[in-house]
Amino acid sequence: MDLTPADTPKNSREFATATARIDAEREGMRMQEALVGLFPDWLPSRKSCRKAIDRGEIRCDGHVATTALRVSEGQVVQLMLSNAIAIHPGPGAPPSLKMVRTPGADYLLVWKPAGLATTGSGRLTLAHVLAFKADQGSEEERLLLRPIKRDALPHPHPVHRLDRATSGWVCVALNLSASASLGRAFAERKVEKRYLALVAGDLKSGSSETPIEGQDATTHWTTLARGPIPVHETASLIDIRIETGRTHQIRRHLSALGHPIVGEDLYCAPGVDLASAPRYTGSGLLLCAYALTIPEGVHGPSTHASSSVPRKFKRFRWVESALPRQETEAS
């Protein structure tokens, strides 16, 4: 894949263009299907591919593509990435973000608050908030979000996602080469991600390797403490490490075992109707990506960030006393 500035008339909206070629495996597919996997950094799902086509951001051999277009091997597909200055994300956007960047790195780690989507078509996403801060933030924010080597990547780019309901660290690339290098590190499972969760019931330390949508998925957890909690009577505080990053992996694995995360509203134990399942509603989803370690690579030196968990975990005294004591750090 190549990324270069597109030729645009003076005073028109500027774009960078990501380019890929149709291979033999995609021969004869409709564009909507062929596009899946061509630009995983920007279009990670079928839904995002369809939306990009609908917005007119996909070109095939220089022409605007439609969802029904049948593609042929060797055709050139382009994704138009806007270089326009990001506008304010609007009400509800966090006024500041916790960011950790190691000297010499063309990426940084950003703490995403719960309730904020990582990416998406709207303005109220972490990606758009970072784009705005990179263009119009404080001097310190602009400096933190400025790549060492600038290329055609328009704005800081999250290389993985956390659920909207989950708070925690997200890795953000600052240029194209860092994005590609970090993407490989995640794909090769060289990145260490740690989570804390409060789950319903008495759960012992263990693992789950139940596939998700036909793909392998591995989740490990260690039980740190158990104690009382409203609605569920008993809950367990667990430290989680995942080897894969499937959609809602932790939530689905734990719910399938009969121990949904406290505050869960999408999944429930087998044989339980979601609408009538007991749910503690006082604090949102009690899941937090509290630590993230990125190995060294083309993207720069290794970085580790960890943070104390949100206050909602600490409203239960037995949970607070069992929590690891952590402060934000970089190494």
SEGUNU-919388 format. One line per field, with one value per residue: x, y, z negated of N, C-alpha, C in turn; residue in one letter; residue number from 1. Coordinates in steps of 0.001 Angstrom, whole numbers. Each point is the difference from the previous one (the first is absolute). Last residue first. Layout:
N
n.east [X ...]
n.north [Y ...]
n.up [Z ...]
ca.east [X ...]
ca.north [Y ...]
ca.up [Z ...]
c.east [X ...]
c.north [Y ...]
c.up [Z ...]
aa [a ...]
i [NUM ...]
//
This chain:
331
n.east [8364 -3847 -4901 -4259 -1850 -1962 -1129 -3773 -4343 -3063 -2543 -3953 -3919 -2806 -3020 -3207 -329 3431 -179 -1002 3268 3850 4921 5472 4217 4415 3499 4784 3310 4589 2435 -616 -2082 1661 840 -844 -3950 -4212 -4138 -4069 -4410 -4387 -5130 -5172 -5629 -4872 -4490 -3847 -1944 -4270 -3086 -379 -2996 -2653 -3404 -3546 360 2670 -561 2122 2466 5221 2187 799 749 -203 548 3204 1973 3183 1548 -802 -273 -1202 2149 -226 1012 4493 1916 -1155 1990 4449 659 -1470 1839 4994 5184 4119 2402 -911 -956 -1775 -1899 -4204 -4018 -5266 -5096 -5441 -4576 -2763 -2290 3042 4364 4610 4518 5499 5132 3648 473 1277 45 23 -1408 -347 -1928 -684 -3728 -4615 -3356 1758 1980 2223 2962 1285 1615 1353 -1181 -4455 -4907 -5151 -3867 -759 3757 3863 5171 4856 4592 4362 3623 4602 2507 1572 -2487 -942 -2653 965 3757 -303 -1755 2871 2595 -2155 -708 3677 1150 -2564 -570 -959 -2804 -1943 -2466 -2617 -2249 -4279 -5681 -5133 -4311 79 3418 4745 4290 4587 3281 -609 1755 996 236 684 3539 3810 4853 4349 3170 244 -4949 -4047 -2944 1478 128 -4039 -1786 1736 -1486 -5251 -3853 -1517 1390 216 -3848 -3733 88 -1070 -4522 -2045 538 -2554 -5152 -4404 -1470 -2064 143 3450 3438 965 -3948 -2208 -1629 3640 5152 5345 5553 4832 5370 3477 3918 4032 4832 3880 -557 -4647 -5174 -5528 -4893 -5485 -3760 -4276 -4245 -4080 -4870 -4656 -2087 2733 3877 3109 2717 4225 2629 1330 1269 -2124 -250 -1430 1145 373 1554 1022 525 1021 -3341 -5201 -5558 -5331 -4156 -3557 71 2230 3835 3088 4463 4682 1495 -2527 -1238 -2618 -2298 -4979 -3693 -1655 3321 1746 -2574 336 3569 -330 -2343 2206 4557 4069 2378 3795 3930 87 -450 -937 -3578 -4897 -2079 -2552 -4787 -2700 127 -1182 2121 3123 5102 3211 3912 4017 1534 233 2258 1052 964 -1268 413 -1246 -1919 -2964 -3462 -6 2528 3089 138 1931 2632 2071 3563 1712 1221 -374 517]
n.north [4234 3184 950 940 -2551 -3737 -4487 -4088 -2164 -1350 2810 1950 -2625 -498 3581 2436 3439 451 -586 3789 3433 -1207 -2034 417 -743 -713 -1086 -448 -764 -301 1912 1053 -989 -3961 -3120 -2130 -1078 723 -299 1486 84 512 -798 -1447 -805 -265 2986 3218 1929 -1290 -4068 -5800 -4566 -5198 -2176 -157 908 -3279 -5322 -5047 -4104 507 4696 4920 5234 4632 3295 241 962 -2946 -4553 -5269 -5315 -4481 -1648 2542 4601 1372 478 3833 4216 707 1011 3577 378 -1695 -1042 -3452 -1917 1755 725 2051 43 670 -329 -1332 -591 -761 1285 2077 4287 3412 -1410 -2416 -3111 -1989 -101 -656 -3333 -835 -1554 -242 -1281 -499 -1766 -1152 -485 -438 2390 -375 -4233 -2031 -840 1679 -328 1048 677 682 2086 1275 4006 3848 3761 4104 1500 1886 -682 233 -1349 -79 -1358 -2453 -2785 483 3422 4337 2159 1838 4312 3618 1634 2813 4488 2935 1995 3802 3849 906 -3779 -2565 -3432 -475 -1098 639 -1061 -1447 -165 96 -3503 -628 -731 1006 2561 5720 4959 5744 3039 236 -2869 -283 971 1290 -797 405 914 2012 673 2031 4720 2408 749 3551 4368 152 -1139 -942 -3568 -4287 -1069 -1747 -4552 -3015 -936 -3123 -4628 -1896 1032 2503 1779 -3660 -4424 -3616 -2165 -722 1025 1302 -854 -1082 1428 -194 1018 -719 -418 281 631 176 623 1641 1336 -1057 788 257 2595 1439 3952 4125 2059 -3291 -477 1218 3848 1489 -258 3453 189 -939 404 -2413 -3604 -5159 -4527 -4127 -4704 -3697 -4208 -2795 -4815 -4634 -4167 935 1205 2123 3068 1885 3646 4403 4097 3853 756 -961 -4601 -1022 2404 2217 2807 1355 -1265 -4449 -3338 -683 -2536 -4715 -1980 -526 -3752 -4154 294 2513 4364 2785 -2764 -3703 -680 -3489 -3027 153 1508 -2611 -430 3428 474 -4310 -4239 -2315 -777 -135 -2701 1175 5026 5710 4551 5094 5078 5148 5567 5408 5236 5189 4023 4389 3682 -945 -4872 -4989 -5211 -3174 -2528 -4520 -5408 -5837 -5805]
n.up [-29818 -3261 -3169 -4029 -4197 -3995 -3527 -520 -2352 -3660 -3042 1916 263 -3708 -1010 3550 3052 3535 4870 2631 1212 3688 551 377 3101 3965 4607 3353 4762 3812 4409 5161 4473 2105 -3893 -5570 -3508 -3538 -3987 -3963 -4056 -2123 1781 -1746 -1700 -2004 1819 -1686 -3970 -2510 896 -152 951 1270 3597 3490 4728 2345 -694 -796 942 303 -1322 1743 2858 1217 -3701 -5056 -4494 -2754 2303 641 -307 1728 4118 4007 -465 347 4352 2538 -958 1449 4635 3467 4610 793 -511 -2538 -3476 -5377 -5696 -5210 -5514 -3827 -4253 -1532 -2920 -2289 -753 3621 -332 -2803 -2720 -3024 351 1401 2953 3187 4672 5325 5664 6022 5526 5839 5259 5823 3852 1672 -2536 -4439 -3568 -4537 -3995 -5481 -5688 -5692 -5851 -2771 -1850 -1965 822 3608 1302 1233 1907 2840 3476 4008 4398 3574 4989 3805 3632 4908 1982 -1676 1690 4359 514 -796 3557 3166 -1237 96 4046 1360 -3679 -4542 -3518 -4626 -4114 -4954 -5345 -3463 -1402 1940 2347 4850 2046 2172 3808 3569 2055 424 1564 1320 4204 4876 3005 3081 -2036 -3771 -4472 -4501 -1982 -3177 -3923 -4156 292 -267 -4303 -2596 948 211 3328 4747 3252 -2102 -2511 2310 1048 -3421 -798 2848 -888 -3511 297 1623 4228 3656 2036 -2343 -4393 -4529 -3643 -4802 -4415 -3805 617 1482 516 2728 2290 4529 4444 2633 -3084 -2617 -5061 -2410 -2005 -1939 -2074 -1527 658 36 368 1698 2339 466 3129 4282 3366 3038 4500 3645 4776 4624 3161 1534 3045 3733 2818 4411 3783 4942 3078 1086 190 -463 -1669 -451 -2352 -2959 -3255 2003 1594 2883 2870 1235 -571 -3818 -5205 -4701 -3282 -347 -3125 -464 -480 -4238 -3042 60 -2338 -4655 -1632 -277 -2737 -1213 2382 -382 -380 3162 5289 3049 -1651 1669 4105 3207 -288 1784 4768 2812 2480 3059 -1004 -3781 -886 2407 -947 -174 -2023 -2595 -3003 -2564 -627 -1805 434 -79 2050 2818 2004 4085 2101 -146 -451 -3904 -3519 -2217 -1588 866 -352]
ca.east [1335 486 1448 385 -20 689 287 1425 520 652 1120 1075 669 794 1217 -124 -1144 399 427 -1181 -554 -981 -1283 -1000 -707 -979 -825 -944 -688 -1123 320 756 -784 153 -142 699 1415 303 1440 295 1425 825 1293 977 1113 1183 713 403 1324 495 -15 335 1082 332 1200 -343 -921 716 -501 -607 -1299 -811 325 -432 134 -72 -1340 -144 -412 -984 591 87 527 -964 318 -249 -1445 -431 541 -667 -1397 -52 517 -652 -1023 -1271 -811 -636 964 -547 959 -185 1023 961 901 1427 725 1445 385 606 -599 -1448 -362 -1420 -710 -1438 -803 697 -927 391 -286 461 -71 551 -60 539 1411 868 -344 -1004 85 -1177 475 -1003 166 -113 975 1380 746 1286 200 -1022 -963 -792 -1455 -628 -1288 -503 -1154 -618 -475 1162 -238 931 -356 -1267 260 663 -996 -805 848 230 -1277 -281 921 -383 256 105 1111 -325 1226 -91 1056 1333 1043 1229 -257 -442 -1444 -665 -1184 -906 293 -30 -852 325 -175 -573 -1058 -1337 -308 -1351 85 1394 950 735 -657 -110 1351 456 -710 488 1349 1016 127 -385 -109 1219 1077 -248 229 1444 491 -285 770 1378 821 266 1093 -359 -301 -1368 -99 1378 389 525 -1049 -1202 -1028 -1357 -1036 -1004 -1090 -186 -1295 -985 -1098 417 855 1418 820 1361 791 1273 251 1412 810 841 1388 228 -281 -1302 -885 -221 -801 -1102 192 -632 1021 -74 48 292 -801 508 -1033 534 -571 888 1373 852 1400 781 1030 -288 41 -1285 -519 -729 -1412 -234 611 508 186 695 1428 741 482 -1160 -530 984 -167 -1225 239 802 -821 -840 -1184 201 -1302 -1050 251 -451 505 950 1382 273 653 1419 688 -291 915 -534 -792 -1424 -524 -1138 -1035 -769 737 -856 -408 211 -181 536 -607 1076 -74 1193 279 -963 -1113 281 21 -1281 -23 -729 -996 566 -780 735 -852]
ca.north [-571 -369 26 77 1373 350 1453 313 503 -1066 -538 987 108 -1216 34 -1183 251 201 -1254 -844 59 1058 -191 -428 1051 -600 934 -643 873 -583 -798 669 1084 1136 -361 881 -321 -73 -13 -320 -8 842 -412 1063 -575 -8 -1268 -371 498 1208 1146 1136 889 993 -340 -221 1038 1248 1025 1158 -355 -905 -1412 -570 -1446 -615 182 -508 1094 827 1159 1248 1060 285 -823 -1387 -223 -54 -1171 -1201 21 -217 -1315 -319 950 -83 1193 436 -281 -615 131 -721 601 -815 942 -313 335 -199 -538 -1307 -717 -2 1081 262 743 -212 114 761 589 -366 904 -543 929 -508 1079 -351 362 -856 137 1047 829 -174 -33 -419 447 -959 293 -405 -526 -461 -1342 -551 -905 -504 -74 -339 575 -468 784 -528 1067 454 -182 -1056 -1235 -497 -396 -1300 -978 -329 -754 -1329 -706 -453 -1103 -1233 26 1392 248 909 348 -279 474 -589 1014 -360 -59 1306 232 -442 640 -1036 -1233 -1137 -1132 -1151 271 1314 -331 376 -505 185 24 367 -1077 292 -680 -1436 -547 -53 -1073 -1278 -200 828 -148 1233 1199 94 460 1396 785 113 886 1382 361 281 -1206 -280 816 1256 1020 11 514 167 -1007 595 784 -769 -121 259 -566 981 -705 287 -433 608 -837 -779 720 -222 -188 -419 -516 -448 -1435 -372 1202 249 -398 -1375 -274 362 -1173 -364 982 -558 273 1228 778 1455 381 1423 527 1090 548 828 1340 1035 -43 -933 375 -1222 -110 -1126 -1269 -290 -1364 -237 349 1434 487 -1195 105 -1101 54 331 1394 896 4 709 1438 445 -52 1183 1195 79 -858 -1276 -646 1021 1077 -337 1129 753 -433 -501 1043 56 -1146 -25 887 1355 409 -227 56 925 -493 -1055 -1241 -1180 -670 -1447 -729 -1332 -1155 -955 -1386 -793 -804 -1071 419 1008 1379 677 1251 -20 1064 1209 1150 1254 1197]
ca.up [-31 1331 159 1406 460 1233 -65 79 1269 765 -774 -110 1291 168 -809 -853 -868 -1386 -601 -176 -1354 -260 674 -973 -719 -901 -761 -921 -955 -725 -1186 -1051 -592 912 1405 922 208 1429 269 1395 351 -871 565 232 748 -874 119 1338 366 -672 918 -853 444 -1027 -760 -1403 -477 -252 917 -668 -539 845 -166 -1278 -86 1322 562 1368 879 -690 -670 773 -865 -1055 -1158 381 -35 -1399 -684 487 -412 -1445 -398 -1279 -443 708 -209 1247 1059 1210 1095 1263 856 746 675 -24 1222 -43 -1301 240 1126 227 904 248 -1029 109 -1217 -1029 -968 -1360 -1119 -1279 -1127 -1258 -986 -1306 -155 786 1420 174 1214 844 1379 974 1383 1085 1057 -290 1146 -522 -525 -885 619 -1114 124 -1268 -366 -1287 -445 -1220 -883 -754 -1437 -427 703 -547 -1386 6 420 -1177 -928 566 36 -1362 -279 673 1441 439 917 1103 717 1434 890 -5 -109 -704 -1441 -483 25 -1219 -571 -498 740 -928 366 -854 -1421 -306 -953 455 1330 523 1455 259 301 1231 1109 -288 -8 1389 698 -512 539 -650 -1446 -686 840 802 -882 -352 1214 182 -1070 397 1189 -407 -94 -1401 -526 -640 1000 483 1371 461 986 1224 638 317 -1045 508 -856 -432 -655 -1420 -488 897 494 1159 949 -263 1198 -338 1109 -535 65 21 177 -1178 231 -425 -1411 -537 -76 -1401 -726 -783 -1421 -476 -684 -62 -1416 -156 -1098 -822 -881 -1089 -95 511 -494 726 182 16 1030 893 -730 -630 -12 -1247 31 128 1249 680 1440 661 -319 1215 -77 14 1365 816 -223 676 1451 335 -117 1193 -2 -693 199 95 -969 -1358 -777 823 -183 -1347 -789 339 -574 -1434 -708 -23 -1167 174 1369 13 -901 655 264 -125 1234 -9 1248 -243 646 207 -403 241 -1172 -239 -857 -1012 449 -159 754 1266 166 572 -452 82 0]
c.east [313 1403 350 1514 413 -136 857 191 1506 659 770 1211 1185 741 882 1303 -313 -1161 167 359 -1189 -620 -970 -1358 -915 -619 -946 -767 -923 -591 -1259 286 735 -708 259 -159 662 1483 231 1506 186 1477 1090 1299 945 1117 1284 724 408 1268 635 189 172 1182 278 1210 -315 -908 627 -451 -720 -1320 -880 377 -447 -5 -153 -1438 -206 -292 -1117 638 138 454 -984 282 -336 -1501 -535 504 -706 -1450 -152 502 -691 -1007 -1293 -889 -521 1110 -583 1149 46 943 1075 768 1472 609 1509 386 574 -378 -1511 -203 -1437 -672 -1456 -760 784 -945 466 -357 456 15 440 0 485 1477 986 -192 -1140 94 -1165 618 -1198 227 -92 905 1432 757 1413 378 -965 -1107 -594 -1502 -335 -1256 -522 -1091 -658 -360 1225 -53 865 -351 -1258 245 581 -1075 -766 802 180 -1299 -214 911 -268 422 -31 1246 -361 1300 -215 917 1358 968 1247 -134 -316 -1492 -356 -1145 -776 189 44 -1024 436 -23 -607 -1124 -1448 -128 -1411 215 1415 992 686 -529 -21 1396 472 -670 564 1364 1023 92 -148 11 1320 1143 -173 348 1509 475 -241 826 1396 676 368 1211 -347 -222 -1469 19 1442 414 437 -1054 -1179 -1000 -1370 -1054 -932 -1158 -100 -1391 -913 -1086 467 823 1467 768 1419 777 1375 102 1493 878 827 1420 210 -172 -1347 -977 -252 -739 -1224 238 -590 1143 91 -118 425 -1018 636 -1155 535 -565 842 1419 763 1454 767 1062 -139 104 -1368 -683 -659 -1439 -379 478 506 38 803 1497 784 420 -1156 -458 977 -193 -1211 320 784 -849 -764 -1177 57 -1402 -1125 225 -384 651 1018 1434 398 765 1509 709 -207 945 -637 -871 -1494 -637 -1253 -1146 -940 818 -866 -471 286 -353 722 -678 1383 -178 1183 386 -1046 -1290 278 115 -1372 117 -667 -1051 684 -891 878]
c.north [-661 -555 -348 103 -7 1482 381 1504 181 490 -1071 -574 953 -6 -1221 -147 -1212 304 145 -1369 -929 -111 1129 -27 -611 1115 -785 1087 -850 1019 -578 -911 739 1226 1210 -504 1007 -321 -233 106 -450 38 816 -590 1118 -813 54 -1340 -266 598 1258 1213 1157 852 1067 -339 -150 1064 1342 1003 1115 -364 -863 -1470 -483 -1521 -604 160 -428 1231 821 1116 1305 1072 211 -958 -1452 -248 -114 -1263 -1294 -108 -277 -1328 -501 989 -21 1201 455 -205 -704 282 -846 865 -820 1070 -335 378 -145 -736 -1409 -769 -38 1177 265 775 -315 50 653 699 -601 989 -720 1098 -562 1215 -375 302 -765 221 1019 908 -244 79 -447 621 -1054 365 -315 -693 -271 -1404 -562 -845 -503 -7 -370 774 -596 954 -632 1106 341 -234 -1167 -1342 -553 -500 -1400 -1026 -429 -873 -1424 -792 -535 -1161 -1374 132 1450 264 780 453 -466 559 -678 1164 -254 11 1397 265 -581 726 -1200 -1313 -1111 -1120 -1205 349 1302 -437 351 -612 64 126 520 -1126 247 -785 -1506 -612 -134 -1170 -1353 -286 958 -85 1277 1271 125 545 1486 814 206 990 1456 453 405 -1366 -355 769 1354 1155 -15 621 252 -1122 656 919 -851 -127 409 -719 1034 -827 428 -550 799 -864 -915 792 -111 -251 -296 -657 -302 -1517 -293 1227 277 -477 -1479 -351 269 -1169 -514 1104 -482 168 1288 603 1511 380 1436 384 1051 613 725 1406 1083 73 -1104 336 -1315 -214 -1198 -1357 -73 -1359 -314 439 1447 413 -1351 233 -1106 47 409 1468 992 72 809 1509 529 34 1244 1274 151 -964 -1390 -597 1021 1096 -192 1130 747 -528 -487 978 86 -1168 -67 852 1364 379 -324 138 860 -503 -1063 -1246 -1212 -571 -1483 -851 -1278 -1253 -635 -1416 -916 -728 -1087 423 942 1429 623 1346 -107 1067 1251 1123 1233]
c.up [1340 -147 1443 112 1476 253 1201 -30 -50 1281 776 -732 -104 1335 208 -778 -876 -932 -1515 -576 -202 -1395 -345 693 -1041 -818 -885 -725 -864 -973 -641 -1181 -1109 -558 866 1431 936 169 1483 208 1442 369 -690 540 388 648 -818 -18 1441 556 -585 895 -965 452 -1052 -869 -1480 -615 -345 1038 -720 -681 897 -47 -1378 -45 1391 504 1433 869 -636 -816 798 -971 -1150 -1151 326 -114 -1427 -708 396 -464 -1492 -582 -1265 -590 784 -309 1352 1029 1212 963 1267 830 683 775 -187 1344 -132 -1287 149 1267 192 948 378 -1107 309 -1311 -1128 -959 -1322 -1111 -1264 -1051 -1345 -914 -1392 -108 880 1497 40 1230 963 1378 826 1359 1098 1164 -404 1129 -471 -455 -1031 618 -1305 208 -1443 -362 -1302 -478 -1225 -993 -850 -1510 -447 642 -661 -1425 21 340 -1241 -956 515 -36 -1403 -335 584 1460 477 835 1260 648 1436 1067 67 -27 -828 -1529 -523 167 -1359 -688 -540 767 -1052 190 -819 -1480 -515 -936 315 1385 555 1495 187 279 1345 1192 -241 93 1441 723 -443 622 -580 -1523 -818 844 757 -859 -293 1247 143 -1056 392 1192 -456 -133 -1422 -504 -618 952 407 1388 429 948 1292 597 456 -1139 528 -842 -611 -531 -1457 -309 930 600 1131 1013 -393 1291 -462 1136 -597 20 52 224 -1255 220 -325 -1468 -641 -91 -1417 -741 -768 -1496 -576 -787 -108 -1472 -225 -1072 -900 -782 -1234 -60 663 -554 716 338 -140 1068 925 -687 -660 62 -1349 -15 268 1378 518 1501 680 -195 1239 -32 109 1455 841 -151 759 1490 391 -7 1308 62 -626 113 -16 -1022 -1473 -782 832 -83 -1396 -884 229 -695 -1510 -842 237 -1186 24 1387 24 -866 587 343 -299 1333 -174 1210 -388 539 83 -533 300 -1273 -198 -688 -1160 483 -131 688 1361 89 491 -488 0]
aa [s a e t e q r p l a s e v w r f r k f k r p v s s s a h t s p g h v g e p i t l a y a c l l l g s g t y r p a s a l d v g p a c y l d e g v i p h g l a s l h r r i q h t r g t e i r i d i l s a t e h v p i p g r a l t t w h t t a d q g e i p t e s s g s k l d g a v l a l y r k e v k r e a f a r g l s a s a s l n l a v c v w g s t a r d l r h v p h p h p l a d r k i p r l l l r e e e s g q d a k f a l v h a l t l r g s g t t a l g a p k w v l l y d a g p t r v m k l s p p a g p g p h i a i a n s l m l q v v q g e s v r l a t t a v h g d c r i e g r d i a k r c s k r s p l w d p f l g v l a e q m r m g e r e a d i r a t a t a f e r s n k p t d a p t l d m]
i [331 330 329 328 327 326 325 324 323 322 321 320 319 318 317 316 315 314 313 312 311 310 309 308 307 306 305 304 303 302 301 300 299 298 297 296 295 294 293 292 291 290 289 288 287 286 285 284 283 282 281 280 279 278 277 276 275 274 273 272 271 270 269 268 267 266 265 264 263 262 261 260 259 258 257 256 255 254 253 252 251 250 249 248 247 246 245 244 243 242 241 240 239 238 237 236 235 234 233 232 231 230 229 228 227 226 225 224 223 222 221 220 219 218 217 216 215 214 213 212 211 210 209 208 207 206 205 204 203 202 201 200 199 198 197 196 195 194 193 192 191 190 189 188 187 186 185 184 183 182 181 180 179 178 177 176 175 174 173 172 171 170 169 168 167 166 165 164 163 162 161 160 159 158 157 156 155 154 153 152 151 150 149 148 147 146 145 144 143 142 141 140 139 138 137 136 135 134 133 132 131 130 129 128 127 126 125 124 123 122 121 120 119 118 117 116 115 114 113 112 111 110 109 108 107 106 105 104 103 102 101 100 99 98 97 96 95 94 93 92 91 90 89 88 87 86 85 84 83 82 81 80 79 78 77 76 75 74 73 72 71 70 69 68 67 66 65 64 63 62 61 60 59 58 57 56 55 54 53 52 51 50 49 48 47 46 45 44 43 42 41 40 39 38 37 36 35 34 33 32 31 30 29 28 27 26 25 24 23 22 21 20 19 18 17 16 15 14 13 12 11 10 9 8 7 6 5 4 3 2 1]
//
